[in-house]
Amino acid sequence: MKISFKNAVALSLIPQIVIVKWLGKHSEFVENYYSTGFYPFISGVFRILFGWIPFSIGDLIYFALIILALTYLFRNRKSIWKNKLSFARNV
């Protein structure tokens, strides 16, 4: 039986929740490996890539995603209304 991409994404949420709960209880692990190890490296890379831009790239991404979501809702409003359960799964 072949598992669909949407179902795989939905099922991957369970391990993510478990990992986040575990990391919340082991703050020393997060402090040692993320805060003082990985984060300074990745923030330096993003500073080099986007530091020269006088506005937030993240805000542009949020804006684009909101526009895409509204466009999707507008174009598919009839099928969303008919298939509410399918739409909820897609979200």
PDB file of N, CA, C and O in Angstrom:
ATOM      1  N   MET A   1       0.842  -1.175   0.000  1.00  0.00           N
ATOM      2  CA  MET A   1       0.000   0.000   0.000  1.00  0.00           C
ATOM      3  C   MET A   1       0.889   1.241   0.000  1.00  0.00           C
ATOM      4  O   MET A   1       1.803   1.362   0.816  1.00  0.00           O
ATOM      5  N   LYS A   2       0.615   2.145  -0.908  1.00  0.00           N
ATOM      6  CA  LYS A   2       1.403   3.366  -1.037  1.00  0.00           C
ATOM      7  C   LYS A   2       0.780   4.465  -0.184  1.00  0.00           C
ATOM      8  O   LYS A   2      -0.423   4.715  -0.262  1.00  0.00           O
ATOM      9  N   ILE A   3       1.602   5.117   0.629  1.00  0.00           N
ATOM     10  CA  ILE A   3       1.113   6.199   1.495  1.00  0.00           C
ATOM     11  C   ILE A   3       1.238   7.519   0.739  1.00  0.00           C
ATOM     12  O   ILE A   3       2.264   7.794   0.117  1.00  0.00           O
ATOM     13  N   SER A   4       0.189   8.327   0.800  1.00  0.00           N
ATOM     14  CA  SER A   4       0.217   9.594   0.079  1.00  0.00           C
ATOM     15  C   SER A   4       1.083  10.608   0.828  1.00  0.00           C
ATOM     16  O   SER A   4       1.360  10.469   2.019  1.00  0.00           O
ATOM     17  N   PHE A   5       1.490  11.611   0.096  1.00  0.00           N
ATOM     18  CA  PHE A   5       2.343  12.655   0.662  1.00  0.00           C
ATOM     19  C   PHE A   5       1.633  13.387   1.793  1.00  0.00           C
ATOM     20  O   PHE A   5       2.236  13.672   2.828  1.00  0.00           O
ATOM     21  N   LYS A   6       0.351  13.691   1.599  1.00  0.00           N
ATOM     22  CA  LYS A   6      -0.417  14.409   2.620  1.00  0.00           C
ATOM     23  C   LYS A   6      -0.515  13.602   3.907  1.00  0.00           C
ATOM     24  O   LYS A   6      -0.372  14.144   5.003  1.00  0.00           O
ATOM     25  N   ASN A   7      -0.759  12.299   3.765  1.00  0.00           N
ATOM     26  CA  ASN A   7      -0.836  11.456   4.958  1.00  0.00           C
ATOM     27  C   ASN A   7       0.524  11.330   5.640  1.00  0.00           C
ATOM     28  O   ASN A   7       0.601  11.267   6.867  1.00  0.00           O
ATOM     29  N   ALA A   8       1.590  11.295   4.852  1.00  0.00           N
ATOM     30  CA  ALA A   8       2.931  11.223   5.433  1.00  0.00           C
ATOM     31  C   ALA A   8       3.247  12.487   6.230  1.00  0.00           C
ATOM     32  O   ALA A   8       3.833  12.416   7.310  1.00  0.00           O
ATOM     33  N   VAL A   9       2.860  13.634   5.696  1.00  0.00           N
ATOM     34  CA  VAL A   9       3.084  14.890   6.410  1.00  0.00           C
ATOM     35  C   VAL A   9       2.285  14.908   7.704  1.00  0.00           C
ATOM     36  O   VAL A   9       2.792  15.318   8.748  1.00  0.00           O
ATOM     37  N   ALA A  10       1.031  14.462   7.635  1.00  0.00           N
ATOM     38  CA  ALA A  10       0.191  14.430   8.837  1.00  0.00           C
ATOM     39  C   ALA A  10       0.769  13.484   9.886  1.00  0.00           C
ATOM     40  O   ALA A  10       0.773  13.805  11.075  1.00  0.00           O
ATOM     41  N   LEU A  11       1.252  12.335   9.461  1.00  0.00           N
ATOM     42  CA  LEU A  11       1.835  11.380  10.403  1.00  0.00           C
ATOM     43  C   LEU A  11       3.167  11.851  10.965  1.00  0.00           C
ATOM     44  O   LEU A  11       3.546  11.466  12.071  1.00  0.00           O
ATOM     45  N   SER A  12       3.882  12.683  10.210  1.00  0.00           N
ATOM     46  CA  SER A  12       5.169  13.179  10.701  1.00  0.00           C
ATOM     47  C   SER A  12       5.007  14.197  11.824  1.00  0.00           C
ATOM     48  O   SER A  12       5.975  14.518  12.512  1.00  0.00           O
ATOM     49  N   LEU A  13       3.799  14.703  12.015  1.00  0.00           N
ATOM     50  CA  LEU A  13       3.569  15.642  13.108  1.00  0.00           C
ATOM     51  C   LEU A  13       3.724  14.972  14.467  1.00  0.00           C
ATOM     52  O   LEU A  13       4.151  15.615  15.427  1.00  0.00           O
ATOM     53  N   ILE A  14       3.387  13.706  14.560  1.00  0.00           N
ATOM     54  CA  ILE A  14       3.463  12.992  15.840  1.00  0.00           C
ATOM     55  C   ILE A  14       4.895  12.939  16.368  1.00  0.00           C
ATOM     56  O   ILE A  14       5.118  13.317  17.518  1.00  0.00           O
ATOM     57  N   PRO A  15       5.886  12.484  15.577  1.00  0.00           N
ATOM     58  CA  PRO A  15       7.259  12.506  16.099  1.00  0.00           C
ATOM     59  C   PRO A  15       7.769  13.912  16.398  1.00  0.00           C
ATOM     60  O   PRO A  15       8.564  14.102  17.318  1.00  0.00           O
ATOM     61  N   GLN A  16       7.314  14.901  15.622  1.00  0.00           N
ATOM     62  CA  GLN A  16       7.741  16.278  15.872  1.00  0.00           C
ATOM     63  C   GLN A  16       7.247  16.756  17.226  1.00  0.00           C
ATOM     64  O   GLN A  16       7.985  17.417  17.958  1.00  0.00           O
ATOM     65  N   ILE A  17       6.019  16.433  17.563  1.00  0.00           N
ATOM     66  CA  ILE A  17       5.475  16.825  18.862  1.00  0.00           C
ATOM     67  C   ILE A  17       6.252  16.154  19.985  1.00  0.00           C
ATOM     68  O   ILE A  17       6.559  16.788  20.995  1.00  0.00           O
ATOM     69  N   VAL A  18       6.571  14.876  19.813  1.00  0.00           N
ATOM     70  CA  VAL A  18       7.332  14.141  20.836  1.00  0.00           C
ATOM     71  C   VAL A  18       8.717  14.754  21.011  1.00  0.00           C
ATOM     72  O   VAL A  18       9.178  14.921  22.140  1.00  0.00           O
ATOM     73  N   ILE A  19       9.383  15.089  19.918  1.00  0.00           N
ATOM     74  CA  ILE A  19      10.727  15.673  19.988  1.00  0.00           C
ATOM     75  C   ILE A  19      10.688  17.040  20.669  1.00  0.00           C
ATOM     76  O   ILE A  19      11.551  17.342  21.493  1.00  0.00           O
ATOM     77  N   VAL A  20       9.703  17.863  20.337  1.00  0.00           N
ATOM     78  CA  VAL A  20       9.606  19.187  20.962  1.00  0.00           C
ATOM     79  C   VAL A  20       9.344  19.055  22.459  1.00  0.00           C
ATOM     80  O   VAL A  20       9.915  19.799  23.256  1.00  0.00           O
ATOM     81  N   LYS A  21       8.488  18.119  22.845  1.00  0.00           N
ATOM     82  CA  LYS A  21       8.225  17.892  24.279  1.00  0.00           C
ATOM     83  C   LYS A  21       9.501  17.442  24.983  1.00  0.00           C
ATOM     84  O   LYS A  21       9.793  17.895  26.090  1.00  0.00           O
ATOM     85  N   TRP A  22      10.263  16.549  24.344  1.00  0.00           N
ATOM     86  CA  TRP A  22      11.501  16.058  24.943  1.00  0.00           C
ATOM     87  C   TRP A  22      12.522  17.188  25.077  1.00  0.00           C
ATOM     88  O   TRP A  22      13.170  17.318  26.115  1.00  0.00           O
ATOM     89  N   LEU A  23      12.667  17.999  24.037  1.00  0.00           N
ATOM     90  CA  LEU A  23      13.611  19.112  24.084  1.00  0.00           C
ATOM     91  C   LEU A  23      13.218  20.135  25.136  1.00  0.00           C
ATOM     92  O   LEU A  23      14.084  20.770  25.738  1.00  0.00           O
ATOM     93  N   GLY A  24      11.913  20.303  25.366  1.00  0.00           N
ATOM     94  CA  GLY A  24      11.461  21.221  26.404  1.00  0.00           C
ATOM     95  C   GLY A  24      11.884  20.792  27.798  1.00  0.00           C
ATOM     96  O   GLY A  24      12.060  21.626  28.685  1.00  0.00           O
ATOM     97  N   LYS A  25      12.047  19.491  27.988  1.00  0.00           N
ATOM     98  CA  LYS A  25      12.465  18.974  29.292  1.00  0.00           C
ATOM     99  C   LYS A  25      13.981  18.885  29.430  1.00  0.00           C
ATOM    100  O   LYS A  25      14.486  18.686  30.534  1.00  0.00           O
ATOM    101  N   HIS A  26      14.705  19.028  28.341  1.00  0.00           N
ATOM    102  CA  HIS A  26      16.172  18.929  28.351  1.00  0.00           C
ATOM    103  C   HIS A  26      16.773  20.230  27.819  1.00  0.00           C
ATOM    104  O   HIS A  26      17.379  20.260  26.748  1.00  0.00           O
ATOM    105  N   SER A  27      16.595  21.280  28.577  1.00  0.00           N
ATOM    106  CA  SER A  27      17.058  22.591  28.123  1.00  0.00           C
ATOM    107  C   SER A  27      18.587  22.685  28.048  1.00  0.00           C
ATOM    108  O   SER A  27      19.114  23.469  27.259  1.00  0.00           O
ATOM    109  N   GLU A  28      19.296  21.908  28.848  1.00  0.00           N
ATOM    110  CA  GLU A  28      20.762  21.941  28.781  1.00  0.00           C
ATOM    111  C   GLU A  28      21.266  21.401  27.443  1.00  0.00           C
ATOM    112  O   GLU A  28      22.275  21.875  26.923  1.00  0.00           O
ATOM    113  N   PHE A  29      20.571  20.417  26.889  1.00  0.00           N
ATOM    114  CA  PHE A  29      20.917  19.889  25.570  1.00  0.00           C
ATOM    115  C   PHE A  29      20.740  20.977  24.514  1.00  0.00           C
ATOM    116  O   PHE A  29      21.607  21.170  23.661  1.00  0.00           O
ATOM    117  N   VAL A  30      19.614  21.684  24.575  1.00  0.00           N
ATOM    118  CA  VAL A  30      19.339  22.764  23.632  1.00  0.00           C
ATOM    119  C   VAL A  30      20.377  23.869  23.780  1.00  0.00           C
ATOM    120  O   VAL A  30      20.870  24.402  22.785  1.00  0.00           O
ATOM    121  N   GLU A  31      20.706  24.210  25.012  1.00  0.00           N
ATOM    122  CA  GLU A  31      21.687  25.275  25.268  1.00  0.00           C
ATOM    123  C   GLU A  31      23.054  24.912  24.698  1.00  0.00           C
ATOM    124  O   GLU A  31      23.705  25.744  24.065  1.00  0.00           O
ATOM    125  N   ASN A  32      23.486  23.690  24.919  1.00  0.00           N
ATOM    126  CA  ASN A  32      24.826  23.281  24.475  1.00  0.00           C
ATOM    127  C   ASN A  32      24.947  23.144  22.967  1.00  0.00           C
ATOM    128  O   ASN A  32      25.926  23.599  22.376  1.00  0.00           O
ATOM    129  N   TYR A  33      23.956  22.520  22.340  1.00  0.00           N
ATOM    130  CA  TYR A  33      24.110  22.183  20.929  1.00  0.00           C
ATOM    131  C   TYR A  33      23.452  23.177  19.980  1.00  0.00           C
ATOM    132  O   TYR A  33      23.932  23.368  18.862  1.00  0.00           O
ATOM    133  N   TYR A  34      22.378  23.805  20.398  1.00  0.00           N
ATOM    134  CA  TYR A  34      21.708  24.738  19.489  1.00  0.00           C
ATOM    135  C   TYR A  34      22.130  26.177  19.764  1.00  0.00           C
ATOM    136  O   TYR A  34      22.619  26.865  18.868  1.00  0.00           O
ATOM    137  N   SER A  35      21.945  26.624  20.982  1.00  0.00           N
ATOM    138  CA  SER A  35      22.175  28.036  21.301  1.00  0.00           C
ATOM    139  C   SER A  35      23.629  28.462  21.130  1.00  0.00           C
ATOM    140  O   SER A  35      23.900  29.568  20.661  1.00  0.00           O
ATOM    141  N   THR A  36      24.554  27.604  21.503  1.00  0.00           N
ATOM    142  CA  THR A  36      25.968  27.971  21.406  1.00  0.00           C
ATOM    143  C   THR A  36      26.687  27.281  20.254  1.00  0.00           C
ATOM    144  O   THR A  36      27.866  27.545  20.019  1.00  0.00           O
ATOM    145  N   GLY A  37      25.997  26.402  19.534  1.00  0.00           N
ATOM    146  CA  GLY A  37      26.634  25.687  18.440  1.00  0.00           C
ATOM    147  C   GLY A  37      26.055  26.003  17.081  1.00  0.00           C
ATOM    148  O   GLY A  37      26.687  26.669  16.260  1.00  0.00           O
ATOM    149  N   PHE A  38      24.846  25.519  16.848  1.00  0.00           N
ATOM    150  CA  PHE A  38      24.231  25.628  15.532  1.00  0.00           C
ATOM    151  C   PHE A  38      23.703  27.032  15.234  1.00  0.00           C
ATOM    152  O   PHE A  38      23.888  27.536  14.126  1.00  0.00           O
ATOM    153  N   TYR A  39      23.058  27.660  16.195  1.00  0.00           N
ATOM    154  CA  TYR A  39      22.428  28.965  15.950  1.00  0.00           C
ATOM    155  C   TYR A  39      23.427  30.052  15.544  1.00  0.00           C
ATOM    156  O   TYR A  39      23.145  30.771  14.585  1.00  0.00           O
ATOM    157  N   PRO A  40      24.568  30.217  16.206  1.00  0.00           N
ATOM    158  CA  PRO A  40      25.509  31.251  15.745  1.00  0.00           C
ATOM    159  C   PRO A  40      25.963  31.045  14.301  1.00  0.00           C
ATOM    160  O   PRO A  40      26.162  32.011  13.565  1.00  0.00           O
ATOM    161  N   PHE A  41      26.125  29.785  13.901  1.00  0.00           N
ATOM    162  CA  PHE A  41      26.538  29.498  12.529  1.00  0.00           C
ATOM    163  C   PHE A  41      25.440  29.887  11.541  1.00  0.00           C
ATOM    164  O   PHE A  41      25.700  30.604  10.575  1.00  0.00           O
ATOM    165  N   ILE A  42      24.219  29.417  11.778  1.00  0.00           N
ATOM    166  CA  ILE A  42      23.139  29.667  10.833  1.00  0.00           C
ATOM    167  C   ILE A  42      22.748  31.148  10.809  1.00  0.00           C
ATOM    168  O   ILE A  42      22.391  31.672   9.754  1.00  0.00           O
ATOM    169  N   SER A  43      22.809  31.822  11.950  1.00  0.00           N
ATOM    170  CA  SER A  43      22.480  33.247  11.950  1.00  0.00           C
ATOM    171  C   SER A  43      23.543  34.041  11.197  1.00  0.00           C
ATOM    172  O   SER A  43      23.223  35.044  10.560  1.00  0.00           O
ATOM    173  N   GLY A  44      24.791  33.611  11.261  1.00  0.00           N
ATOM    174  CA  GLY A  44      25.845  34.268  10.493  1.00  0.00           C
ATOM    175  C   GLY A  44      25.637  34.117   8.994  1.00  0.00           C
ATOM    176  O   GLY A  44      25.865  35.053   8.227  1.00  0.00           O
ATOM    177  N   VAL A  45      25.203  32.929   8.582  1.00  0.00           N
ATOM    178  CA  VAL A  45      24.928  32.694   7.164  1.00  0.00           C
ATOM    179  C   VAL A  45      23.785  33.589   6.697  1.00  0.00           C
ATOM    180  O   VAL A  45      23.874  34.217   5.642  1.00  0.00           O
ATOM    181  N   PHE A  46      22.709  33.648   7.485  1.00  0.00           N
ATOM    182  CA  PHE A  46      21.575  34.490   7.097  1.00  0.00           C
ATOM    183  C   PHE A  46      21.929  35.974   7.148  1.00  0.00           C
ATOM    184  O   PHE A  46      21.396  36.761   6.365  1.00  0.00           O
ATOM    185  N   ARG A  47      22.805  36.359   8.041  1.00  0.00           N
ATOM    186  CA  ARG A  47      23.234  37.755   8.111  1.00  0.00           C
ATOM    187  C   ARG A  47      24.011  38.129   6.853  1.00  0.00           C
ATOM    188  O   ARG A  47      23.856  39.231   6.326  1.00  0.00           O
ATOM    189  N   ILE A  48      24.847  37.211   6.372  1.00  0.00           N
ATOM    190  CA  ILE A  48      25.605  37.475   5.148  1.00  0.00           C
ATOM    191  C   ILE A  48      24.664  37.536   3.943  1.00  0.00           C
ATOM    192  O   ILE A  48      24.800  38.411   3.088  1.00  0.00           O
ATOM    193  N   LEU A  49      23.707  36.600   3.880  1.00  0.00           N
ATOM    194  CA  LEU A  49      22.803  36.538   2.735  1.00  0.00           C
ATOM    195  C   LEU A  49      21.809  37.696   2.696  1.00  0.00           C
ATOM    196  O   LEU A  49      21.582  38.286   1.639  1.00  0.00           O
ATOM    197  N   PHE A  50      21.212  38.022   3.851  1.00  0.00           N
ATOM    198  CA  PHE A  50      20.102  38.959   3.857  1.00  0.00           C
ATOM    199  C   PHE A  50      20.355  40.219   4.678  1.00  0.00           C
ATOM    200  O   PHE A  50      19.464  41.062   4.776  1.00  0.00           O
ATOM    201  N   GLY A  51      21.518  40.376   5.260  1.00  0.00           N
ATOM    202  CA  GLY A  51      21.790  41.520   6.122  1.00  0.00           C
ATOM    203  C   GLY A  51      21.816  42.847   5.402  1.00  0.00           C
ATOM    204  O   GLY A  51      21.608  43.889   6.023  1.00  0.00           O
ATOM    205  N   TRP A  52      22.064  42.834   4.125  1.00  0.00           N
ATOM    206  CA  TRP A  52      22.142  44.068   3.352  1.00  0.00           C
ATOM    207  C   TRP A  52      20.772  44.578   2.939  1.00  0.00           C
ATOM    208  O   TRP A  52      20.657  45.713   2.476  1.00  0.00           O
ATOM    209  N   ILE A  53      19.720  43.761   3.096  1.00  0.00           N
ATOM    210  CA  ILE A  53      18.365  44.157   2.714  1.00  0.00           C
ATOM    211  C   ILE A  53      17.736  44.904   3.887  1.00  0.00           C
ATOM    212  O   ILE A  53      17.767  44.398   5.009  1.00  0.00           O
ATOM    213  N   PRO A  54      17.166  46.091   3.667  1.00  0.00           N
ATOM    214  CA  PRO A  54      16.664  46.907   4.782  1.00  0.00           C
ATOM    215  C   PRO A  54      15.287  46.512   5.307  1.00  0.00           C
ATOM    216  O   PRO A  54      14.690  47.262   6.079  1.00  0.00           O
ATOM    217  N   PHE A  55      14.768  45.346   4.904  1.00  0.00           N
ATOM    218  CA  PHE A  55      13.473  44.876   5.403  1.00  0.00           C
ATOM    219  C   PHE A  55      13.557  43.375   5.623  1.00  0.00           C
ATOM    220  O   PHE A  55      14.518  42.728   5.205  1.00  0.00           O
ATOM    221  N   SER A  56      12.552  42.830   6.277  1.00  0.00           N
ATOM    222  CA  SER A  56      12.561  41.430   6.645  1.00  0.00           C
ATOM    223  C   SER A  56      12.107  40.534   5.491  1.00  0.00           C
ATOM    224  O   SER A  56      11.026  40.730   4.935  1.00  0.00           O
ATOM    225  N   ILE A  57      12.928  39.565   5.140  1.00  0.00           N
ATOM    226  CA  ILE A  57      12.568  38.591   4.116  1.00  0.00           C
ATOM    227  C   ILE A  57      11.419  37.725   4.620  1.00  0.00           C
ATOM    228  O   ILE A  57      10.549  37.330   3.845  1.00  0.00           O
ATOM    229  N   GLY A  58      11.417  37.431   5.916  1.00  0.00           N
ATOM    230  CA  GLY A  58      10.342  36.636   6.501  1.00  0.00           C
ATOM    231  C   GLY A  58       8.986  37.288   6.322  1.00  0.00           C
ATOM    232  O   GLY A  58       7.996  36.604   6.061  1.00  0.00           O
ATOM    233  N   ASP A  59       8.932  38.610   6.462  1.00  0.00           N
ATOM    234  CA  ASP A  59       7.671  39.325   6.261  1.00  0.00           C
ATOM    235  C   ASP A  59       7.194  39.206   4.817  1.00  0.00           C
ATOM    236  O   ASP A  59       5.994  39.092   4.570  1.00  0.00           O
ATOM    237  N   LEU A  60       8.109  39.230   3.877  1.00  0.00           N
ATOM    238  CA  LEU A  60       7.728  39.037   2.476  1.00  0.00           C
ATOM    239  C   LEU A  60       7.185  37.633   2.240  1.00  0.00           C
ATOM    240  O   LEU A  60       6.225  37.448   1.493  1.00  0.00           O
ATOM    241  N   ILE A  61       7.805  36.651   2.879  1.00  0.00           N
ATOM    242  CA  ILE A  61       7.330  35.274   2.741  1.00  0.00           C
ATOM    243  C   ILE A  61       5.944  35.126   3.357  1.00  0.00           C
ATOM    244  O   ILE A  61       5.075  34.479   2.772  1.00  0.00           O
ATOM    245  N   TYR A  62       5.722  35.725   4.548  1.00  0.00           N
ATOM    246  CA  TYR A  62       4.393  35.680   5.164  1.00  0.00           C
ATOM    247  C   TYR A  62       3.358  36.323   4.255  1.00  0.00           C
ATOM    248  O   TYR A  62       2.269  35.781   4.065  1.00  0.00           O
ATOM    249  N   PHE A  63       3.689  37.458   3.703  1.00  0.00           N
ATOM    250  CA  PHE A  63       2.761  38.176   2.821  1.00  0.00           C
ATOM    251  C   PHE A  63       2.425  37.325   1.601  1.00  0.00           C
ATOM    252  O   PHE A  63       1.258  37.221   1.223  1.00  0.00           O
ATOM    253  N   ALA A  64       3.433  36.717   0.984  1.00  0.00           N
ATOM    254  CA  ALA A  64       3.201  35.880  -0.197  1.00  0.00           C
ATOM    255  C   ALA A  64       2.338  34.666   0.154  1.00  0.00           C
ATOM    256  O   ALA A  64       1.459  34.291  -0.622  1.00  0.00           O
ATOM    257  N   LEU A  65       2.577  34.054   1.308  1.00  0.00           N
ATOM    258  CA  LEU A  65       1.775  32.901   1.708  1.00  0.00           C
ATOM    259  C   LEU A  65       0.326  33.293   1.992  1.00  0.00           C
ATOM    260  O   LEU A  65      -0.588  32.533   1.673  1.00  0.00           O
ATOM    261  N   ILE A  66       0.105  34.440   2.571  1.00  0.00           N
ATOM    262  CA  ILE A  66      -1.260  34.909   2.820  1.00  0.00           C
ATOM    263  C   ILE A  66      -1.975  35.166   1.494  1.00  0.00           C
ATOM    264  O   ILE A  66      -3.140  34.801   1.338  1.00  0.00           O
ATOM    265  N   ILE A  67      -1.293  35.785   0.549  1.00  0.00           N
ATOM    266  CA  ILE A  67      -1.892  36.039  -0.762  1.00  0.00           C
ATOM    267  C   ILE A  67      -2.213  34.720  -1.456  1.00  0.00           C
ATOM    268  O   ILE A  67      -3.289  34.578  -2.037  1.00  0.00           O
ATOM    269  N   LEU A  68      -1.297  33.751  -1.406  1.00  0.00           N
ATOM    270  CA  LEU A  68      -1.545  32.445  -2.014  1.00  0.00           C
ATOM    271  C   LEU A  68      -2.722  31.737  -1.355  1.00  0.00           C
ATOM    272  O   LEU A  68      -3.538  31.127  -2.046  1.00  0.00           O
ATOM    273  N   ALA A  69      -2.823  31.806  -0.032  1.00  0.00           N
ATOM    274  CA  ALA A  69      -3.918  31.154   0.689  1.00  0.00           C
ATOM    275  C   ALA A  69      -5.255  31.790   0.329  1.00  0.00           C
ATOM    276  O   ALA A  69      -6.233  31.080   0.091  1.00  0.00           O
ATOM    277  N   LEU A  70      -5.308  33.111   0.286  1.00  0.00           N
ATOM    278  CA  LEU A  70      -6.542  33.787  -0.077  1.00  0.00           C
ATOM    279  C   LEU A  70      -6.946  33.484  -1.522  1.00  0.00           C
ATOM    280  O   LEU A  70      -8.130  33.304  -1.808  1.00  0.00           O
ATOM    281  N   THR A  71      -5.986  33.428  -2.416  1.00  0.00           N
ATOM    282  CA  THR A  71      -6.259  33.081  -3.812  1.00  0.00           C
ATOM    283  C   THR A  71      -6.811  31.668  -3.911  1.00  0.00           C
ATOM    284  O   THR A  71      -7.773  31.424  -4.639  1.00  0.00           O
ATOM    285  N   TYR A  72      -6.205  30.738  -3.183  1.00  0.00           N
ATOM    286  CA  TYR A  72      -6.681  29.351  -3.174  1.00  0.00           C
ATOM    287  C   TYR A  72      -8.110  29.271  -2.649  1.00  0.00           C
ATOM    288  O   TYR A  72      -8.956  28.597  -3.236  1.00  0.00           O
ATOM    289  N   LEU A  73      -8.373  29.959  -1.544  1.00  0.00           N
ATOM    290  CA  LEU A  73      -9.720  29.941  -0.970  1.00  0.00           C
ATOM    291  C   LEU A  73     -10.739  30.531  -1.934  1.00  0.00           C
ATOM    292  O   LEU A  73     -11.845  30.005  -2.066  1.00  0.00           O
ATOM    293  N   PHE A  74     -10.381  31.610  -2.604  1.00  0.00           N
ATOM    294  CA  PHE A  74     -11.301  32.259  -3.537  1.00  0.00           C
ATOM    295  C   PHE A  74     -11.584  31.373  -4.748  1.00  0.00           C
ATOM    296  O   PHE A  74     -12.736  31.229  -5.157  1.00  0.00           O
ATOM    297  N   ARG A  75     -10.551  30.787  -5.313  1.00  0.00           N
ATOM    298  CA  ARG A  75     -10.720  29.968  -6.517  1.00  0.00           C
ATOM    299  C   ARG A  75     -11.446  28.654  -6.228  1.00  0.00           C
ATOM    300  O   ARG A  75     -12.171  28.149  -7.085  1.00  0.00           O
ATOM    301  N   ASN A  76     -11.262  28.105  -5.047  1.00  0.00           N
ATOM    302  CA  ASN A  76     -11.828  26.793  -4.727  1.00  0.00           C
ATOM    303  C   ASN A  76     -12.961  26.855  -3.708  1.00  0.00           C
ATOM    304  O   ASN A  76     -13.228  25.867  -3.023  1.00  0.00           O
ATOM    305  N   ARG A  77     -13.624  27.987  -3.599  1.00  0.00           N
ATOM    306  CA  ARG A  77     -14.636  28.150  -2.556  1.00  0.00           C
ATOM    307  C   ARG A  77     -15.800  27.183  -2.708  1.00  0.00           C
ATOM    308  O   ARG A  77     -16.341  26.724  -1.702  1.00  0.00           O
ATOM    309  N   LYS A  78     -16.203  26.859  -3.930  1.00  0.00           N
ATOM    310  CA  LYS A  78     -17.323  25.927  -4.132  1.00  0.00           C
ATOM    311  C   LYS A  78     -16.935  24.504  -3.751  1.00  0.00           C
ATOM    312  O   LYS A  78     -17.697  23.814  -3.074  1.00  0.00           O
ATOM    313  N   SER A  79     -15.770  24.067  -4.174  1.00  0.00           N
ATOM    314  CA  SER A  79     -15.346  22.698  -3.836  1.00  0.00           C
ATOM    315  C   SER A  79     -15.019  22.577  -2.350  1.00  0.00           C
ATOM    316  O   SER A  79     -15.206  21.510  -1.765  1.00  0.00           O
ATOM    317  N   ILE A  80     -14.543  23.635  -1.742  1.00  0.00           N
ATOM    318  CA  ILE A  80     -14.279  23.620  -0.301  1.00  0.00           C
ATOM    319  C   ILE A  80     -15.590  23.465   0.452  1.00  0.00           C
ATOM    320  O   ILE A  80     -15.669  22.706   1.418  1.00  0.00           O
ATOM    321  N   TRP A  81     -16.615  24.181   0.013  1.00  0.00           N
ATOM    322  CA  TRP A  81     -17.912  24.125   0.689  1.00  0.00           C
ATOM    323  C   TRP A  81     -18.527  22.726   0.564  1.00  0.00           C
ATOM    324  O   TRP A  81     -19.171  22.246   1.497  1.00  0.00           O
ATOM    325  N   LYS A  82     -18.329  22.070  -0.592  1.00  0.00           N
ATOM    326  CA  LYS A  82     -18.895  20.737  -0.809  1.00  0.00           C
ATOM    327  C   LYS A  82     -18.109  19.651  -0.076  1.00  0.00           C
ATOM    328  O   LYS A  82     -18.703  18.706   0.445  1.00  0.00           O
ATOM    329  N   ASN A  83     -16.804  19.773  -0.030  1.00  0.00           N
ATOM    330  CA  ASN A  83     -15.941  18.736   0.556  1.00  0.00           C
ATOM    331  C   ASN A  83     -15.187  19.299   1.752  1.00  0.00           C
ATOM    332  O   ASN A  83     -13.970  19.474   1.696  1.00  0.00           O
ATOM    333  N   LYS A  84     -15.894  19.579   2.813  1.00  0.00           N
ATOM    334  CA  LYS A  84     -15.278  20.201   3.983  1.00  0.00           C
ATOM    335  C   LYS A  84     -14.238  19.309   4.638  1.00  0.00           C
ATOM    336  O   LYS A  84     -13.198  19.792   5.083  1.00  0.00           O
ATOM    337  N   LEU A  85     -14.509  18.009   4.700  1.00  0.00           N
ATOM    338  CA  LEU A  85     -13.571  17.085   5.343  1.00  0.00           C
ATOM    339  C   LEU A  85     -12.275  16.975   4.546  1.00  0.00           C
ATOM    340  O   LEU A  85     -11.187  16.944   5.122  1.00  0.00           O
ATOM    341  N   SER A  86     -12.391  16.919   3.241  1.00  0.00           N
ATOM    342  CA  SER A  86     -11.198  16.873   2.390  1.00  0.00           C
ATOM    343  C   SER A  86     -10.378  18.152   2.528  1.00  0.00           C
ATOM    344  O   SER A  86      -9.149  18.105   2.581  1.00  0.00           O
ATOM    345  N   PHE A  87     -11.062  19.291   2.585  1.00  0.00           N
ATOM    346  CA  PHE A  87     -10.362  20.560   2.769  1.00  0.00           C
ATOM    347  C   PHE A  87      -9.632  20.606   4.113  1.00  0.00           C
ATOM    348  O   PHE A  87      -8.491  21.062   4.186  1.00  0.00           O
ATOM    349  N   ALA A  88     -10.289  20.135   5.172  1.00  0.00           N
ATOM    350  CA  ALA A  88      -9.656  20.114   6.486  1.00  0.00           C
ATOM    351  C   ALA A  88      -8.400  19.255   6.482  1.00  0.00           C
ATOM    352  O   ALA A  88      -7.403  19.615   7.109  1.00  0.00           O
ATOM    353  N   ARG A  89      -8.435  18.128   5.786  1.00  0.00           N
ATOM    354  CA  ARG A  89      -7.247  17.270   5.684  1.00  0.00           C
ATOM    355  C   ARG A  89      -6.134  17.967   4.903  1.00  0.00           C
ATOM    356  O   ARG A  89      -4.959  17.853   5.251  1.00  0.00           O
ATOM    357  N   ASN A  90      -6.509  18.688   3.848  1.00  0.00           N
ATOM    358  CA  ASN A  90      -5.513  19.390   3.039  1.00  0.00           C
ATOM    359  C   ASN A  90      -4.839  20.508   3.814  1.00  0.00           C
ATOM    360  O   ASN A  90      -3.655  20.784   3.623  1.00  0.00           O
ATOM    361  N   VAL A  91      -5.600  21.146   4.685  1.00  0.00           N
ATOM    362  CA  VAL A  91      -5.037  22.238   5.464  1.00  0.00           C
ATOM    363  C   VAL A  91      -4.005  21.678   6.407  1.00  0.00           C
ATOM    364  O   VAL A  91      -3.394  22.427   7.169  1.00  0.00           O
TER     365      VAL A  91
END
